Amino acid sequence: MKTIGTAMQVLLATILVLYACDWAQLHYRAAHGGGYRTMQVEQYLATPLKGNKAEYDYMGTQPESCASSLFPQSGDAPCWWLKRHLQHWE
């Protein structure tokens, strides 16, 4: 049981160090003009109808900022994740 606790502490410490390094690298890039980017995201609206049906409406494209990082930073999704999810359904 003690080894599981130790493993969990090591895992938590590793994640915290990775996040801190990611944060520092993003702020270094942002200071030199390359920390954040903007991507065009397609937005769709799902409207529920009678009989368990739905109507899907295309709302157009909208620019969304993303962080050039491994983890979400400053409320922005990482660019690697946003690049794979360019369609938002609401």
PDB file of N, CA, C and O in Angstrom:
ATOM      1  N   MET A   1       0.818  -1.182   0.000  1.00  0.00           N
ATOM      2  CA  MET A   1       0.000   0.000   0.000  1.00  0.00           C
ATOM      3  C   MET A   1       0.875   1.264   0.000  1.00  0.00           C
ATOM      4  O   MET A   1       0.514   2.282  -0.590  1.00  0.00           O
ATOM      5  N   LYS A   2       2.019   1.176   0.668  1.00  0.00           N
ATOM      6  CA  LYS A   2       2.920   2.322   0.727  1.00  0.00           C
ATOM      7  C   LYS A   2       3.501   2.642  -0.641  1.00  0.00           C
ATOM      8  O   LYS A   2       3.718   3.810  -0.964  1.00  0.00           O
ATOM      9  N   THR A   3       3.758   1.611  -1.453  1.00  0.00           N
ATOM     10  CA  THR A   3       4.325   1.842  -2.783  1.00  0.00           C
ATOM     11  C   THR A   3       3.319   2.545  -3.701  1.00  0.00           C
ATOM     12  O   THR A   3       3.712   3.333  -4.561  1.00  0.00           O
ATOM     13  N   ILE A   4       2.030   2.264  -3.524  1.00  0.00           N
ATOM     14  CA  ILE A   4       1.012   2.951  -4.330  1.00  0.00           C
ATOM     15  C   ILE A   4       0.974   4.428  -3.970  1.00  0.00           C
ATOM     16  O   ILE A   4       0.865   5.281  -4.851  1.00  0.00           O
ATOM     17  N   GLY A   5       1.063   4.732  -2.683  1.00  0.00           N
ATOM     18  CA  GLY A   5       1.086   6.130  -2.247  1.00  0.00           C
ATOM     19  C   GLY A   5       2.310   6.862  -2.778  1.00  0.00           C
ATOM     20  O   GLY A   5       2.214   8.008  -3.218  1.00  0.00           O
ATOM     21  N   THR A   6       3.446   6.206  -2.738  1.00  0.00           N
ATOM     22  CA  THR A   6       4.674   6.806  -3.258  1.00  0.00           C
ATOM     23  C   THR A   6       4.576   7.017  -4.768  1.00  0.00           C
ATOM     24  O   THR A   6       5.008   8.049  -5.281  1.00  0.00           O
ATOM     25  N   ALA A   7       4.009   6.040  -5.477  1.00  0.00           N
ATOM     26  CA  ALA A   7       3.850   6.166  -6.928  1.00  0.00           C
ATOM     27  C   ALA A   7       2.915   7.322  -7.266  1.00  0.00           C
ATOM     28  O   ALA A   7       3.165   8.056  -8.222  1.00  0.00           O
ATOM     29  N   MET A   8       1.854   7.491  -6.504  1.00  0.00           N
ATOM     30  CA  MET A   8       0.919   8.592  -6.746  1.00  0.00           C
ATOM     31  C   MET A   8       1.594   9.945  -6.499  1.00  0.00           C
ATOM     32  O   MET A   8       1.358  10.899  -7.240  1.00  0.00           O
ATOM     33  N   GLN A   9       2.426  10.029  -5.469  1.00  0.00           N
ATOM     34  CA  GLN A   9       3.154  11.270  -5.190  1.00  0.00           C
ATOM     35  C   GLN A   9       4.130  11.591  -6.311  1.00  0.00           C
ATOM     36  O   GLN A   9       4.251  12.748  -6.714  1.00  0.00           O
ATOM     37  N   VAL A  10       4.824  10.588  -6.815  1.00  0.00           N
ATOM     38  CA  VAL A  10       5.766  10.796  -7.919  1.00  0.00           C
ATOM     39  C   VAL A  10       5.016  11.234  -9.168  1.00  0.00           C
ATOM     40  O   VAL A  10       5.466  12.137  -9.873  1.00  0.00           O
ATOM     41  N   LEU A  11       3.877  10.608  -9.451  1.00  0.00           N
ATOM     42  CA  LEU A  11       3.065  10.976 -10.613  1.00  0.00           C
ATOM     43  C   LEU A  11       2.560  12.416 -10.498  1.00  0.00           C
ATOM     44  O   LEU A  11       2.620  13.173 -11.467  1.00  0.00           O
ATOM     45  N   LEU A  12       2.069  12.789  -9.333  1.00  0.00           N
ATOM     46  CA  LEU A  12       1.583  14.157  -9.125  1.00  0.00           C
ATOM     47  C   LEU A  12       2.714  15.171  -9.262  1.00  0.00           C
ATOM     48  O   LEU A  12       2.531  16.222  -9.876  1.00  0.00           O
ATOM     49  N   ALA A  13       3.867  14.870  -8.703  1.00  0.00           N
ATOM     50  CA  ALA A  13       5.014  15.774  -8.810  1.00  0.00           C
ATOM     51  C   ALA A  13       5.454  15.918 -10.266  1.00  0.00           C
ATOM     52  O   ALA A  13       5.803  17.018 -10.696  1.00  0.00           O
ATOM     53  N   THR A  14       5.442  14.826 -11.029  1.00  0.00           N
ATOM     54  CA  THR A  14       5.822  14.874 -12.440  1.00  0.00           C
ATOM     55  C   THR A  14       4.860  15.747 -13.237  1.00  0.00           C
ATOM     56  O   THR A  14       5.290  16.553 -14.062  1.00  0.00           O
ATOM     57  N   ILE A  15       3.554  15.588 -12.993  1.00  0.00           N
ATOM     58  CA  ILE A  15       2.558  16.402 -13.690  1.00  0.00           C
ATOM     59  C   ILE A  15       2.718  17.874 -13.342  1.00  0.00           C
ATOM     60  O   ILE A  15       2.627  18.730 -14.222  1.00  0.00           O
ATOM     61  N   LEU A  16       2.954  18.177 -12.075  1.00  0.00           N
ATOM     62  CA  LEU A  16       3.143  19.573 -11.667  1.00  0.00           C
ATOM     63  C   LEU A  16       4.386  20.193 -12.308  1.00  0.00           C
ATOM     64  O   LEU A  16       4.355  21.353 -12.718  1.00  0.00           O
ATOM     65  N   VAL A  17       5.470  19.435 -12.397  1.00  0.00           N
ATOM     66  CA  VAL A  17       6.691  19.939 -13.031  1.00  0.00           C
ATOM     67  C   VAL A  17       6.463  20.152 -14.523  1.00  0.00           C
ATOM     68  O   VAL A  17       6.906  21.157 -15.080  1.00  0.00           O
ATOM     69  N   LEU A  18       5.776  19.214 -15.175  1.00  0.00           N
ATOM     70  CA  LEU A  18       5.470  19.367 -16.605  1.00  0.00           C
ATOM     71  C   LEU A  18       4.610  20.609 -16.853  1.00  0.00           C
ATOM     72  O   LEU A  18       4.856  21.366 -17.793  1.00  0.00           O
ATOM     73  N   TYR A  19       3.607  20.808 -16.008  1.00  0.00           N
ATOM     74  CA  TYR A  19       2.729  21.964 -16.177  1.00  0.00           C
ATOM     75  C   TYR A  19       3.503  23.274 -15.965  1.00  0.00           C
ATOM     76  O   TYR A  19       3.322  24.235 -16.713  1.00  0.00           O
ATOM     77  N   ALA A  20       4.356  23.304 -14.948  1.00  0.00           N
ATOM     78  CA  ALA A  20       5.146  24.512 -14.682  1.00  0.00           C
ATOM     79  C   ALA A  20       6.108  24.810 -15.837  1.00  0.00           C
ATOM     80  O   ALA A  20       6.263  25.968 -16.225  1.00  0.00           O
ATOM     81  N   CYS A  21       6.741  23.798 -16.379  1.00  0.00           N
ATOM     82  CA  CYS A  21       7.640  24.001 -17.530  1.00  0.00           C
ATOM     83  C   CYS A  21       6.863  24.456 -18.756  1.00  0.00           C
ATOM     84  O   CYS A  21       7.334  25.311 -19.506  1.00  0.00           O
ATOM     85  N   ASP A  22       5.669  23.890 -18.966  1.00  0.00           N
ATOM     86  CA  ASP A  22       4.817  24.274 -20.087  1.00  0.00           C
ATOM     87  C   ASP A  22       4.391  25.734 -19.950  1.00  0.00           C
ATOM     88  O   ASP A  22       4.398  26.481 -20.928  1.00  0.00           O
ATOM     89  N   TRP A  23       4.021  26.137 -18.737  1.00  0.00           N
ATOM     90  CA  TRP A  23       3.613  27.515 -18.470  1.00  0.00           C
ATOM     91  C   TRP A  23       4.777  28.481 -18.734  1.00  0.00           C
ATOM     92  O   TRP A  23       4.596  29.520 -19.368  1.00  0.00           O
ATOM     93  N   ALA A  24       5.959  28.132 -18.245  1.00  0.00           N
ATOM     94  CA  ALA A  24       7.129  28.999 -18.427  1.00  0.00           C
ATOM     95  C   ALA A  24       7.492  29.119 -19.914  1.00  0.00           C
ATOM     96  O   ALA A  24       7.822  30.207 -20.387  1.00  0.00           O
ATOM     97  N   GLN A  25       7.432  28.011 -20.642  1.00  0.00           N
ATOM     98  CA  GLN A  25       7.757  28.046 -22.068  1.00  0.00           C
ATOM     99  C   GLN A  25       6.744  28.889 -22.840  1.00  0.00           C
ATOM    100  O   GLN A  25       7.124  29.631 -23.746  1.00  0.00           O
ATOM    101  N   LEU A  26       5.458  28.783 -22.490  1.00  0.00           N
ATOM    102  CA  LEU A  26       4.433  29.584 -23.161  1.00  0.00           C
ATOM    103  C   LEU A  26       4.653  31.072 -22.914  1.00  0.00           C
ATOM    104  O   LEU A  26       4.558  31.873 -23.843  1.00  0.00           O
ATOM    105  N   HIS A  27       4.941  31.442 -21.690  1.00  0.00           N
ATOM    106  CA  HIS A  27       5.151  32.857 -21.394  1.00  0.00           C
ATOM    107  C   HIS A  27       6.442  33.386 -22.020  1.00  0.00           C
ATOM    108  O   HIS A  27       6.516  34.564 -22.368  1.00  0.00           O
ATOM    109  N   TYR A  28       7.450  32.543 -22.165  1.00  0.00           N
ATOM    110  CA  TYR A  28       8.660  32.941 -22.874  1.00  0.00           C
ATOM    111  C   TYR A  28       8.347  33.185 -24.350  1.00  0.00           C
ATOM    112  O   TYR A  28       8.783  34.179 -24.930  1.00  0.00           O
ATOM    113  N   ARG A  29       7.577  32.254 -24.957  1.00  0.00           N
ATOM    114  CA  ARG A  29       7.188  32.430 -26.362  1.00  0.00           C
ATOM    115  C   ARG A  29       6.308  33.652 -26.550  1.00  0.00           C
ATOM    116  O   ARG A  29       6.464  34.384 -27.527  1.00  0.00           O
ATOM    117  N   ALA A  30       5.386  33.881 -25.624  1.00  0.00           N
ATOM    118  CA  ALA A  30       4.484  35.032 -25.734  1.00  0.00           C
ATOM    119  C   ALA A  30       5.262  36.344 -25.657  1.00  0.00           C
ATOM    120  O   ALA A  30       4.908  37.317 -26.323  1.00  0.00           O
ATOM    121  N   ALA A  31       6.313  36.372 -24.852  1.00  0.00           N
ATOM    122  CA  ALA A  31       7.128  37.580 -24.742  1.00  0.00           C
ATOM    123  C   ALA A  31       7.902  37.845 -26.027  1.00  0.00           C
ATOM    124  O   ALA A  31       8.285  38.982 -26.305  1.00  0.00           O
ATOM    125  N   HIS A  32       8.131  36.796 -26.808  1.00  0.00           N
ATOM    126  CA  HIS A  32       8.869  36.948 -28.063  1.00  0.00           C
ATOM    127  C   HIS A  32       7.960  36.829 -29.282  1.00  0.00           C
ATOM    128  O   HIS A  32       8.442  36.632 -30.398  1.00  0.00           O
ATOM    129  N   GLY A  33       6.651  36.946 -29.080  1.00  0.00           N
ATOM    130  CA  GLY A  33       5.699  37.027 -30.183  1.00  0.00           C
ATOM    131  C   GLY A  33       5.210  35.717 -30.768  1.00  0.00           C
ATOM    132  O   GLY A  33       4.734  35.714 -31.903  1.00  0.00           O
ATOM    133  N   GLY A  34       5.302  34.597 -30.053  1.00  0.00           N
ATOM    134  CA  GLY A  34       4.866  33.346 -30.647  1.00  0.00           C
ATOM    135  C   GLY A  34       4.122  32.413 -29.718  1.00  0.00           C
ATOM    136  O   GLY A  34       4.111  31.207 -29.964  1.00  0.00           O
ATOM    137  N   GLY A  35       3.507  32.905 -28.671  1.00  0.00           N
ATOM    138  CA  GLY A  35       2.865  32.023 -27.695  1.00  0.00           C
ATOM    139  C   GLY A  35       1.434  31.656 -28.016  1.00  0.00           C
ATOM    140  O   GLY A  35       0.965  30.586 -27.628  1.00  0.00           O
ATOM    141  N   TYR A  36       0.730  32.532 -28.723  1.00  0.00           N
ATOM    142  CA  TYR A  36      -0.686  32.291 -29.008  1.00  0.00           C
ATOM    143  C   TYR A  36      -0.948  32.394 -30.500  1.00  0.00           C
ATOM    144  O   TYR A  36      -0.293  33.165 -31.203  1.00  0.00           O
ATOM    145  N   ARG A  37      -1.911  31.612 -30.980  1.00  0.00           N
ATOM    146  CA  ARG A  37      -2.318  31.662 -32.380  1.00  0.00           C
ATOM    147  C   ARG A  37      -3.834  31.750 -32.446  1.00  0.00           C
ATOM    148  O   ARG A  37      -4.522  31.603 -31.436  1.00  0.00           O
ATOM    149  N   THR A  38      -4.349  31.992 -33.651  1.00  0.00           N
ATOM    150  CA  THR A  38      -5.785  32.045 -33.877  1.00  0.00           C
ATOM    151  C   THR A  38      -6.138  31.079 -35.001  1.00  0.00           C
ATOM    152  O   THR A  38      -5.464  31.042 -36.030  1.00  0.00           O
ATOM    153  N   MET A  39      -7.196  30.296 -34.801  1.00  0.00           N
ATOM    154  CA  MET A  39      -7.672  29.350 -35.810  1.00  0.00           C
ATOM    155  C   MET A  39      -9.138  29.617 -36.082  1.00  0.00           C
ATOM    156  O   MET A  39      -9.871  30.069 -35.202  1.00  0.00           O
ATOM    157  N   GLN A  40      -9.562  29.335 -37.307  1.00  0.00           N
ATOM    158  CA  GLN A  40     -10.962  29.483 -37.693  1.00  0.00           C
ATOM    159  C   GLN A  40     -11.711  28.196 -37.321  1.00  0.00           C
ATOM    160  O   GLN A  40     -11.337  27.103 -37.746  1.00  0.00           O
ATOM    161  N   VAL A  41     -12.763  28.344 -36.531  1.00  0.00           N
ATOM    162  CA  VAL A  41     -13.541  27.210 -36.053  1.00  0.00           C
ATOM    163  C   VAL A  41     -14.958  27.312 -36.604  1.00  0.00           C
ATOM    164  O   VAL A  41     -15.577  28.374 -36.542  1.00  0.00           O
ATOM    165  N   GLU A  42     -15.475  26.201 -37.145  1.00  0.00           N
ATOM    166  CA  GLU A  42     -16.850  26.163 -37.637  1.00  0.00           C
ATOM    167  C   GLU A  42     -17.786  25.894 -36.462  1.00  0.00           C
ATOM    168  O   GLU A  42     -17.530  25.007 -35.648  1.00  0.00           O
ATOM    169  N   GLN A  43     -18.870  26.663 -36.379  1.00  0.00           N
ATOM    170  CA  GLN A  43     -19.810  26.496 -35.275  1.00  0.00           C
ATOM    171  C   GLN A  43     -21.164  26.026 -35.803  1.00  0.00           C
ATOM    172  O   GLN A  43     -21.662  26.517 -36.816  1.00  0.00           O
ATOM    173  N   TYR A  44     -21.739  25.070 -35.094  1.00  0.00           N
ATOM    174  CA  TYR A  44     -23.044  24.513 -35.438  1.00  0.00           C
ATOM    175  C   TYR A  44     -23.941  24.601 -34.215  1.00  0.00           C
ATOM    176  O   TYR A  44     -23.469  24.528 -33.080  1.00  0.00           O
ATOM    177  N   LEU A  45     -25.245  24.760 -34.452  1.00  0.00           N
ATOM    178  CA  LEU A  45     -26.222  24.834 -33.377  1.00  0.00           C
ATOM    179  C   LEU A  45     -27.194  23.680 -33.541  1.00  0.00           C
ATOM    180  O   LEU A  45     -27.796  23.524 -34.603  1.00  0.00           O
ATOM    181  N   ALA A  46     -27.354  22.872 -32.508  1.00  0.00           N
ATOM    182  CA  ALA A  46     -28.296  21.757 -32.518  1.00  0.00           C
ATOM    183  C   ALA A  46     -29.559  22.202 -31.786  1.00  0.00           C
ATOM    184  O   ALA A  46     -29.511  22.534 -30.601  1.00  0.00           O
ATOM    185  N   THR A  47     -30.686  22.209 -32.493  1.00  0.00           N
ATOM    186  CA  THR A  47     -31.961  22.610 -31.913  1.00  0.00           C
ATOM    187  C   THR A  47     -32.836  21.372 -31.758  1.00  0.00           C
ATOM    188  O   THR A  47     -33.142  20.711 -32.750  1.00  0.00           O
ATOM    189  N   PRO A  48     -33.248  21.043 -30.519  1.00  0.00           N
ATOM    190  CA  PRO A  48     -34.099  19.860 -30.345  1.00  0.00           C
ATOM    191  C   PRO A  48     -35.504  20.103 -30.904  1.00  0.00           C
ATOM    192  O   PRO A  48     -36.074  21.183 -30.747  1.00  0.00           O
ATOM    193  N   LEU A  49     -36.043  19.072 -31.560  1.00  0.00           N
ATOM    194  CA  LEU A  49     -37.385  19.114 -32.124  1.00  0.00           C
ATOM    195  C   LEU A  49     -38.245  18.023 -31.490  1.00  0.00           C
ATOM    196  O   LEU A  49     -37.763  17.234 -30.678  1.00  0.00           O
ATOM    197  N   LYS A  50     -39.507  17.989 -31.866  1.00  0.00           N
ATOM    198  CA  LYS A  50     -40.403  16.950 -31.360  1.00  0.00           C
ATOM    199  C   LYS A  50     -39.964  15.579 -31.869  1.00  0.00           C
ATOM    200  O   LYS A  50     -39.312  15.458 -32.906  1.00  0.00           O
ATOM    201  N   GLY A  51     -40.338  14.558 -31.116  1.00  0.00           N
ATOM    202  CA  GLY A  51     -40.056  13.192 -31.543  1.00  0.00           C
ATOM    203  C   GLY A  51     -38.597  12.813 -31.431  1.00  0.00           C
ATOM    204  O   GLY A  51     -38.123  11.979 -32.203  1.00  0.00           O
ATOM    205  N   ASN A  52     -37.870  13.395 -30.499  1.00  0.00           N
ATOM    206  CA  ASN A  52     -36.442  13.106 -30.286  1.00  0.00           C
ATOM    207  C   ASN A  52     -35.604  13.343 -31.538  1.00  0.00           C
ATOM    208  O   ASN A  52     -34.637  12.625 -31.793  1.00  0.00           O
ATOM    209  N   LYS A  53     -35.975  14.336 -32.301  1.00  0.00           N
ATOM    210  CA  LYS A  53     -35.208  14.712 -33.485  1.00  0.00           C
ATOM    211  C   LYS A  53     -34.473  16.014 -33.193  1.00  0.00           C
ATOM    212  O   LYS A  53     -34.766  16.705 -32.217  1.00  0.00           O
ATOM    213  N   ALA A  54     -33.523  16.332 -34.046  1.00  0.00           N
ATOM    214  CA  ALA A  54     -32.757  17.565 -33.868  1.00  0.00           C
ATOM    215  C   ALA A  54     -32.529  18.210 -35.229  1.00  0.00           C
ATOM    216  O   ALA A  54     -32.424  17.532 -36.251  1.00  0.00           O
ATOM    217  N   GLU A  55     -32.457  19.521 -35.215  1.00  0.00           N
ATOM    218  CA  GLU A  55     -32.136  20.288 -36.414  1.00  0.00           C
ATOM    219  C   GLU A  55     -30.761  20.909 -36.200  1.00  0.00           C
ATOM    220  O   GLU A  55     -30.503  21.506 -35.155  1.00  0.00           O
ATOM    221  N   TYR A  56     -29.882  20.771 -37.182  1.00  0.00           N
ATOM    222  CA  TYR A  56     -28.523  21.286 -37.075  1.00  0.00           C
ATOM    223  C   TYR A  56     -28.364  22.469 -38.018  1.00  0.00           C
ATOM    224  O   TYR A  56     -28.618  22.360 -39.218  1.00  0.00           O
ATOM    225  N   ASP A  57     -27.945  23.590 -37.469  1.00  0.00           N
ATOM    226  CA  ASP A  57     -27.773  24.812 -38.246  1.00  0.00           C
ATOM    227  C   ASP A  57     -26.309  25.234 -38.233  1.00  0.00           C
ATOM    228  O   ASP A  57     -25.661  25.243 -37.186  1.00  0.00           O
ATOM    229  N   TYR A  58     -25.803  25.578 -39.398  1.00  0.00           N
ATOM    230  CA  TYR A  58     -24.437  26.080 -39.529  1.00  0.00           C
ATOM    231  C   TYR A  58     -24.424  27.551 -39.150  1.00  0.00           C
ATOM    232  O   TYR A  58     -25.149  28.351 -39.741  1.00  0.00           O
ATOM    233  N   MET A  59     -23.612  27.913 -38.177  1.00  0.00           N
ATOM    234  CA  MET A  59     -23.568  29.282 -37.672  1.00  0.00           C
ATOM    235  C   MET A  59     -22.427  30.098 -38.277  1.00  0.00           C
ATOM    236  O   MET A  59     -22.328  31.298 -38.022  1.00  0.00           O
ATOM    237  N   GLY A  60     -21.568  29.468 -39.072  1.00  0.00           N
ATOM    238  CA  GLY A  60     -20.449  30.168 -39.691  1.00  0.00           C
ATOM    239  C   GLY A  60     -19.137  29.857 -38.989  1.00  0.00           C
ATOM    240  O   GLY A  60     -19.076  29.028 -38.081  1.00  0.00           O
ATOM    241  N   THR A  61     -18.096  30.536 -39.431  1.00  0.00           N
ATOM    242  CA  THR A  61     -16.784  30.346 -38.816  1.00  0.00           C
ATOM    243  C   THR A  61     -16.490  31.510 -37.874  1.00  0.00           C
ATOM    244  O   THR A  61     -16.955  32.632 -38.076  1.00  0.00           O
ATOM    245  N   GLN A  62     -15.727  31.217 -36.868  1.00  0.00           N
ATOM    246  CA  GLN A  62     -15.373  32.208 -35.858  1.00  0.00           C
ATOM    247  C   GLN A  62     -13.915  32.003 -35.466  1.00  0.00           C
ATOM    248  O   GLN A  62     -13.480  30.866 -35.286  1.00  0.00           O
ATOM    249  N   PRO A  63     -13.152  33.089 -35.331  1.00  0.00           N
ATOM    250  CA  PRO A  63     -11.766  32.911 -34.886  1.00  0.00           C
ATOM    251  C   PRO A  63     -11.716  32.557 -33.402  1.00  0.00           C
ATOM    252  O   PRO A  63     -12.448  33.124 -32.591  1.00  0.00           O
ATOM    253  N   GLU A  64     -10.846  31.617 -33.062  1.00  0.00           N
ATOM    254  CA  GLU A  64     -10.663  31.218 -31.668  1.00  0.00           C
ATOM    255  C   GLU A  64      -9.172  31.145 -31.380  1.00  0.00           C
ATOM    256  O   GLU A  64      -8.412  30.540 -32.137  1.00  0.00           O
ATOM    257  N   SER A  65      -8.765  31.756 -30.297  1.00  0.00           N
ATOM    258  CA  SER A  65      -7.339  31.760 -29.962  1.00  0.00           C
ATOM    259  C   SER A  65      -6.972  30.461 -29.258  1.00  0.00           C
ATOM    260  O   SER A  65      -7.794  29.839 -28.585  1.00  0.00           O
ATOM    261  N   CYS A  66      -5.712  30.071 -29.434  1.00  0.00           N
ATOM    262  CA  CYS A  66      -5.205  28.857 -28.799  1.00  0.00           C
ATOM    263  C   CYS A  66      -3.782  29.118 -28.316  1.00  0.00           C
ATOM    264  O   CYS A  66      -3.092  30.013 -28.806  1.00  0.00           O
ATOM    265  N   ALA A  67      -3.371  28.323 -27.356  1.00  0.00           N
ATOM    266  CA  ALA A  67      -2.038  28.458 -26.770  1.00  0.00           C
ATOM    267  C   ALA A  67      -1.109  27.406 -27.361  1.00  0.00           C
ATOM    268  O   ALA A  67      -1.483  26.240 -27.484  1.00  0.00           O
ATOM    269  N   SER A  68       0.092  27.815 -27.724  1.00  0.00           N
ATOM    270  CA  SER A  68       1.098  26.874 -28.239  1.00  0.00           C
ATOM    271  C   SER A  68       1.755  26.175 -27.053  1.00  0.00           C
ATOM    272  O   SER A  68       2.895  26.461 -26.687  1.00  0.00           O
ATOM    273  N   SER A  69       0.994  25.246 -26.464  1.00  0.00           N
ATOM    274  CA  SER A  69       1.464  24.567 -25.262  1.00  0.00           C
ATOM    275  C   SER A  69       0.905  23.161 -25.211  1.00  0.00           C
ATOM    276  O   SER A  69       0.090  22.777 -26.049  1.00  0.00           O
ATOM    277  N   LEU A  70       1.339  22.402 -24.236  1.00  0.00           N
ATOM    278  CA  LEU A  70       0.886  21.037 -24.043  1.00  0.00           C
ATOM    279  C   LEU A  70      -0.442  20.992 -23.298  1.00  0.00           C
ATOM    280  O   LEU A  70      -1.312  20.182 -23.615  1.00  0.00           O
ATOM    281  N   PHE A  71      -0.592  21.863 -22.309  1.00  0.00           N
ATOM    282  CA  PHE A  71      -1.792  21.924 -21.480  1.00  0.00           C
ATOM    283  C   PHE A  71      -2.578  23.194 -21.788  1.00  0.00           C
ATOM    284  O   PHE A  71      -2.010  24.141 -22.331  1.00  0.00           O
ATOM    285  N   PRO A  72      -3.889  23.245 -21.452  1.00  0.00           N
ATOM    286  CA  PRO A  72      -4.630  24.501 -21.588  1.00  0.00           C
ATOM    287  C   PRO A  72      -4.013  25.570 -20.686  1.00  0.00           C
ATOM    288  O   PRO A  72      -3.688  25.305 -19.529  1.00  0.00           O
ATOM    289  N   GLN A  73      -3.854  26.775 -21.225  1.00  0.00           N
ATOM    290  CA  GLN A  73      -3.239  27.868 -20.478  1.00  0.00           C
ATOM    291  C   GLN A  73      -4.067  29.133 -20.662  1.00  0.00           C
ATOM    292  O   GLN A  73      -4.533  29.412 -21.767  1.00  0.00           O
ATOM    293  N   SER A  74      -4.252  29.886 -19.609  1.00  0.00           N
ATOM    294  CA  SER A  74      -4.928  31.192 -19.642  1.00  0.00           C
ATOM    295  C   SER A  74      -6.320  31.107 -20.269  1.00  0.00           C
ATOM    296  O   SER A  74      -6.757  32.047 -20.933  1.00  0.00           O
ATOM    297  N   GLY A  75      -7.005  30.011 -20.068  1.00  0.00           N
ATOM    298  CA  GLY A  75      -8.352  29.849 -20.601  1.00  0.00           C
ATOM    299  C   GLY A  75      -8.413  29.481 -22.069  1.00  0.00           C
ATOM    300  O   GLY A  75      -9.508  29.381 -22.622  1.00  0.00           O
ATOM    301  N   ASP A  76      -7.288  29.277 -22.718  1.00  0.00           N
ATOM    302  CA  ASP A  76      -7.248  28.898 -24.129  1.00  0.00           C
ATOM    303  C   ASP A  76      -6.876  27.422 -24.264  1.00  0.00           C
ATOM    304  O   ASP A  76      -6.046  26.901 -23.519  1.00  0.00           O
ATOM    305  N   ALA A  77      -7.504  26.774 -25.220  1.00  0.00           N
ATOM    306  CA  ALA A  77      -7.180  25.373 -25.497  1.00  0.00           C
ATOM    307  C   ALA A  77      -5.806  25.297 -26.158  1.00  0.00           C
ATOM    308  O   ALA A  77      -5.382  26.256 -26.804  1.00  0.00           O
ATOM    309  N   PRO A  78      -5.106  24.178 -26.007  1.00  0.00           N
ATOM    310  CA  PRO A  78      -3.841  24.019 -26.719  1.00  0.00           C
ATOM    311  C   PRO A  78      -4.091  23.921 -28.226  1.00  0.00           C
ATOM    312  O   PRO A  78      -5.101  23.365 -28.657  1.00  0.00           O
ATOM    313  N   CYS A  79      -3.185  24.454 -29.007  1.00  0.00           N
ATOM    314  CA  CYS A  79      -3.356  24.468 -30.468  1.00  0.00           C
ATOM    315  C   CYS A  79      -3.402  23.060 -31.051  1.00  0.00           C
ATOM    316  O   CYS A  79      -4.127  22.825 -32.017  1.00  0.00           O
ATOM    317  N   TRP A  80      -2.642  22.114 -30.485  1.00  0.00           N
ATOM    318  CA  TRP A  80      -2.656  20.752 -31.004  1.00  0.00           C
ATOM    319  C   TRP A  80      -4.041  20.138 -30.849  1.00  0.00           C
ATOM    320  O   TRP A  80      -4.452  19.344 -31.695  1.00  0.00           O
ATOM    321  N   TRP A  81      -4.773  20.485 -29.791  1.00  0.00           N
ATOM    322  CA  TRP A  81      -6.116  19.950 -29.577  1.00  0.00           C
ATOM    323  C   TRP A  81      -7.132  20.661 -30.463  1.00  0.00           C
ATOM    324  O   TRP A  81      -8.001  20.022 -31.056  1.00  0.00           O
ATOM    325  N   LEU A  82      -7.022  21.982 -30.551  1.00  0.00           N
ATOM    326  CA  LEU A  82      -7.980  22.753 -31.340  1.00  0.00           C
ATOM    327  C   LEU A  82      -7.871  22.409 -32.826  1.00  0.00           C
ATOM    328  O   LEU A  82      -8.874  22.418 -33.538  1.00  0.00           O
ATOM    329  N   LYS A  83      -6.662  22.108 -33.294  1.00  0.00           N
ATOM    330  CA  LYS A  83      -6.464  21.744 -34.701  1.00  0.00           C
ATOM    331  C   LYS A  83      -7.252  20.476 -35.054  1.00  0.00           C
ATOM    332  O   LYS A  83      -7.687  20.311 -36.193  1.00  0.00           O
ATOM    333  N   ARG A  84      -7.431  19.590 -34.081  1.00  0.00           N
ATOM    334  CA  ARG A  84      -8.174  18.348 -34.310  1.00  0.00           C
ATOM    335  C   ARG A  84      -9.670  18.497 -34.047  1.00  0.00           C
ATOM    336  O   ARG A  84     -10.436  17.585 -34.359  1.00  0.00           O
ATOM    337  N   HIS A  85     -10.103  19.618 -33.482  1.00  0.00           N
ATOM    338  CA  HIS A  85     -11.512  19.855 -33.157  1.00  0.00           C
ATOM    339  C   HIS A  85     -11.947  21.211 -33.726  1.00  0.00           C
ATOM    340  O   HIS A  85     -12.263  22.130 -32.970  1.00  0.00           O
ATOM    341  N   LEU A  86     -11.961  21.331 -35.036  1.00  0.00           N
ATOM    342  CA  LEU A  86     -12.306  22.598 -35.684  1.00  0.00           C
ATOM    343  C   LEU A  86     -13.803  22.789 -35.869  1.00  0.00           C
ATOM    344  O   LEU A  86     -14.221  23.795 -36.442  1.00  0.00           O
ATOM    345  N   GLN A  87     -14.614  21.865 -35.406  1.00  0.00           N
ATOM    346  CA  GLN A  87     -16.058  22.004 -35.455  1.00  0.00           C
ATOM    347  C   GLN A  87     -16.608  21.994 -34.039  1.00  0.00           C
ATOM    348  O   GLN A  87     -16.384  21.040 -33.293  1.00  0.00           O
ATOM    349  N   HIS A  88     -17.324  23.045 -33.662  1.00  0.00           N
ATOM    350  CA  HIS A  88     -17.933  23.147 -32.339  1.00  0.00           C
ATOM    351  C   HIS A  88     -19.442  23.002 -32.461  1.00  0.00           C
ATOM    352  O   HIS A  88     -20.083  23.689 -33.257  1.00  0.00           O
ATOM    353  N   TRP A  89     -19.992  22.113 -31.672  1.00  0.00           N
ATOM    354  CA  TRP A  89     -21.444  21.870 -31.668  1.00  0.00           C
ATOM    355  C   TRP A  89     -22.018  22.429 -30.375  1.00  0.00           C
ATOM    356  O   TRP A  89     -21.544  22.106 -29.286  1.00  0.00           O
ATOM    357  N   GLU A  90     -23.019  23.251 -30.497  1.00  0.00           N
ATOM    358  CA  GLU A  90     -23.671  23.834 -29.312  1.00  0.00           C
ATOM    359  C   GLU A  90     -25.102  23.409 -29.242  1.00  0.00           C
ATOM    360  O   GLU A  90     -25.817  23.796 -28.318  1.00  0.00           O
TER     361      GLU A  90
END
